[in-house]
Every structure is written in structure tokens, then in C-alpha cells.
Amino acid sequence: MAEKVMNNVREKLSQSRKMCEGMSERAYLLADYMSEIAASDTITPFGLVACLSRAIEDTYQERWREGTKKQELCLSLLEDAKRIRNQAVNIPQIIDVIADEDFAEEFRAICKEKFDFNPPKYGTPKQLEEYPEYVKVAVNWWANAIFFPKLDTPGAAVPTFLVQIIEEEVGVKSYSNEELLNFKTTLADEIMEDINAWGVCNLSVDYHPCDALEVAGKKIDVHQAFGYPLRTSMSIWKDEVEVKVGDGGKFKTLWTK
């Protein structure tokens, strides 16, 4: 029986953003790094697992400092190595797309045995029920907030007359149930990345959303300046979720374990 191989490995891994849209940017960064350290441009499933294993080890030991060719990738690893490393569990989803089915299945089987990685197949619809309760509470609150974004929250320094003009010009956008689910699951993934890395996730809107909210909002074209409640912050832990609206507001507990 012929050995399974994948050709043009480096190019395919480096093209993961185009070939596997909708995943975490940190997963693409890990694939970028794997494309740089792959031992050969033709590889077996075992060889690709070894490449993934080395990438994980390199993020722990900072060996990427010696060999990373792209300055942007180097900076990302310097600032966010832990969350990038945590995306190793989702690399089989990328391989689902860039490799032949037989190769991808064997790669998955080895990852399951070696790392206990077994993510859903790429493209499997996500359901909000899959996430912990504290995540569901958080994303449902923000989904409701983008339906009714408040531009005149205390401390926002937006005069009432200007708020009215902005709302008339921009309008209030409605979202379909499918769009809302897309927003929620994208934000849920961003929250889980922070929780898994740091044990806490902080979401905020000053006059623009934080990175996690921006990533989720762009999926459904939430207006980056006027689509969110201003001067709002939320802290999420595994045992508590609290939110504060406005500079003068106090944190309100939304959920406790």
C-alpha cells in the first residue's frame, strides 16, 4: 500500500487563510510557523505531526526567535505565543482542507493518539450550546447590545444632539438569526482563547471595540464606531461574568457559578 504524502506543504500551510476562511488568526499564525520549519516540502502524516510537535515545543522554548523569517510573525509570537500555541488543537481542521482526505484522516488519528486533539471537521456548523455557561451569558449580552447600541452612555462625551444625528445618518441595522449566531460563536471562540490562556477575558468598547469584539463584529458588518454601546467593559471568568456601562457606572454581576 502506497504511503500517504502531501506535496507543496510549505505553500499550502502558508495559504491557510485563503483556503480555510473563518478560523482564528492565531491558527493561521501557527500554520505560518509550521510552513517555515517543515523538514521537507513533501511530507507524510507522521512527518507533519512531528512538525506540529516541534512548533508547539518551539513556542515554549522560544526557538522561533532564531529562525522566523517574517518580521510580522516574529512579533506575533513575541506578543502572543501562548494563544498561538493553544491553536494547535485546530490544526487538523486546516489539514482537512489543504490535504487529501486519506492524508487528513491519518493526520487526525495520529493527533488524537499523540495529543488528544480531535476538533470537529472544518466547516462543521458551531452551536452556542457547545460553550460553557459563562461564555453563553457573555455573548448573549453583547448580541443584545449591538441591537440597541447606546451612544449616550454616561461619560461617553457625545452630546445628545450629535447622538441623534449619528443615529439618523447611520441607522439601526437589523441582523438575521444566522448573523447573530455567527457573531456569537466567533466572539465565543475569542473568549475561550483568552480563558484558556489567561483564565480571564476582558471585553471593552471605548469609542471603538476591543480586538475580540472587532473580529466578531466584522463577520456581520457591525459599524466599528457606532455599532456598539460606548464606554462599556465586561470581565469574564469561569465562575463569574460582570459588566459596567458608562464611566460612572459600577460593575454589575450577570452570572455566577
N, C-alpha and C positions, 0 to 999 in steps of 0.2 A: 504493500500500500504506500502510495507516494506521500512524502512528508508535506504537511501544510506549510506554506510560506506566504508572506506578504512582501510585495515589491514596492519600491519607491516609498519606503517607510518614513523617511525624514520629511519629504514633501507632504505626504498625507497627514502626518501629525501636525505639521505647521499650518495646514489649511483647515484645521478642525473648526474654526469659527464659521467658515463659509459652508462647510459640509454638514455641521451639526448645530444648526442655529438654536438659540433659546436656552443654552446651558450657562452655568456660572462663568464669568470671566476668569475666575481662578482655575477652573478646569482647563480652559484654553491655555493659560499660562503654564500649567503643569505639562500639558501636551507639547507646548513650545519647547520647554526644557528637555523633555524626552527626545524631541527631534534633534536636539543638539548633542545628546550623549549616546544616542543609539549606536551600538557597536558596528552595525552593518546596515546598508540600505535594503538588503533582503534579509528577512528575519522570520524565525519560527515563533509559534505562540509561546514556547518556553523562553526564547530569547527576548521577546517583548515583555514578558513578566519580569525577567531579570532587569530589563531596562527600567521598568516601573519601580522595582525594588530599589535600584540604585538611586533613582530620582528621589524617592522617599528618604533614603539614608542621607543623600546629599543635602536635603533641606534641614535635617537635624544637625549635621556636622559642618554646614556652610561651605561645602566643597564647590558649590556653584560659583563662589567668588573667583575661583581660579580659571574656570573655563567658559563662563557665559559670554557669548559673543555679542548679544543685543543689549545695549545700554538700558532700554526700557524694561526688559525682562529682569535685568540685574537689579534695577531699582525696585521693581515689584517684589522680588524675592527678599530684598533687604527690608522692605516695609511690612511684608505680609506673608512671610514664609509659612506660618502655621496654618492659615486658612488655605493657602495654595496646597500644602501637603495634605490637608484634610479632604481635598477633592480627589485624591487617589481612588476613593471608593467609586467614583463616577467615570473613571477612565474606560471601563468596559462598555459604557454607552457610546463613547466615541468610536471604539473599535467595532461596535455593531454596524456603524455606518461606513467607516473607511476600509474595512476588510471584507473578504468573502465570508459568507455565513458560516461555513465549516470552521474557518480560522477563528472567527469571533466566538463561536460556541466553545472551542477548545480553550481559547484565552480566558473566557469566563470561568470555565471549570477549574482551571489552574488557579485563578484569582480567588475563587471560592475556597479551594483547599488550602492555599498558602496564607491568604489574608482574611478570609471570611467575607469577601466583598461579593455582593450579589444584588446590584441595583436593578430596577425594572429595565426592560428593553427600552432603547431610545425611542421616543415618540409615544410611549405609554401615557395616556391622559392622567394627570395628577388630580387627586381628590382631596379636599380640605380635611376630610375625616382621618387622613393618614397622619396628620400632625398632632403634636401634644396640645392639650387644652390651652396652655398659656399662649401658644402661638396662634391658635384659632381666635382667642379673645382679642389679641393684638391686631391681627389683620382684619377682623370684622369691624373693629373700631375705626381703623383707617379707611376701610372701604366706605363706611357710612360718612366719614369726614369728607371724602372727596366728592360725595353727592352734594354736600352742603358746606363748601369751603367758607370759612369766616375770615374776611379781610380786615375786620374792625375789632379784632380781639384786643383786650387791654394791653397796652404797651406796644402795639403794632405801629403806632405813629402814622397811621393812614387816616386822614381826615374823612369824615362821613361823606362829604360831598364827592370826594375823589373815589371812595368806595363805590358809590352809586354809578359814577361814570364808568369805572372799570368793569363793574358787573354788566352794565348795559352794552359796553363795547365787546367784552369777551364772551358774555353769555354764560349760561349754566349748561354744561354738557351732560347729556344722559348717557348711561352705559348699559350695555346688554348684560344679561346674566353670564354669558360666556366671557365677556370682557372682564367682568368683576372677578370671576374665578381665576382668570389669567393673572390679574393684579394680585389677588390674594395668595395664590400659590407661588408666584415669583417673590413676593415680599416674605412669605413664609420660609422659602429657601434661604433668603438673605438673613433672616433672623436666626435660623438654625445654624448657619455658618458661624455667626458670632457666638451663639450659645456654646457650640461645640468647641470653639477656640478659646473663648474668654469666660464663659459662664454667665455672661450678661450681654444684652443687646440694647443700645440706645438709639432711638429714632427721634428725629427732630426736624422742625421747619422754622427757620428764622424768617427770611424773606424768600428763601429757596429751600427745597427739600434736601435732606442728607443723601448720601450716595445710595443707600438701600432703597429709600422711597423714590429716588430718581430712576433707578433701574426698573422698579415695578411700574412706576408711572409712565415711563416711555413705552411700555408694552401696549398701553391703551391710549396714548397721547393725552395724558393729563397735563394741563398747562403748567409749566415749570414755575411760573411766577405767581399765578392767580388760581391754581387748581387745588391748593392745599390750605388748611387753616394756618394762619400765620402765628408765629411766636408760640409754637406748640412743641412739647417734648414728651417722650414716653420711655420708660425704663422697663425692661422685660427680664425677669429671672425665671427659673424653673418653678419657683414657688410663689411668685407674685408678679403682677403687672400693674404699673401705676402711670398716670398721665397728668400733665399740667398744661393748661391752656392760658396763655397770656402772661406777661411779665409779673403781674401782681397776683397771679393765681397760685394755689397750693396744689401739691400733688394729691390726686385722688386715686384710691385703690380701685382698680377694675376687677381684679380677681386675686384670690389667694388659694393656696393648695389646702 
